[in-house]
């Protein structure tokens, strides 16, 4: 969905359905955590849409009192550390902002160019090659990180699906949301 208002309306329908703010199920939202859209490592993917949509999801999460995990920002920050800007202060490579005037999500154009330049993976391979890779990952999970590294990806196996770093980042964020210590993973 490209239209922010339509995205907001559709996404809010899910919040309302899950939360069921009625006398029979007043606790439904207390067991819910929303996880934003992930950072996509595909060439020419419009990441600004992910940032805009995550800003909307964050707003709705706050409205319904549901914790929100901004996975895109968490992944981006893990993959690309903050760089000093012209004044010497640290600035994130990409940020999502909500304009005060209309409340709609907007993205920083210069930061979007930096993101686009960093992403080089494409799904150029035929379906048979992807099928074999998926079977290998199913049988031997460490293959995910080998494929990720061989493809020059930091966060995903194929531009979209999490590698072990992103899975660990999500686990830590979920544990933080629940006030728990994350479990150590010896494989990472």
Secondary structure, DSSP 8 states (H G I E B T S, - for coil): ---HHHHHHHHHHHHHHHH--STT-TTGGGG-EEE-------TT--HHHHHHHHHHHHHHHHHTT-EEE-HHHHHHHHHS--EE-TTS-EE-S--EEE-TTT--EEE-HHHHHHHHHH------S-HHHHHHHHHHHHH-TTHHHHHHHHTT-SSBSSSSSB-HHHHHHHHHHHHHHHT------TT-
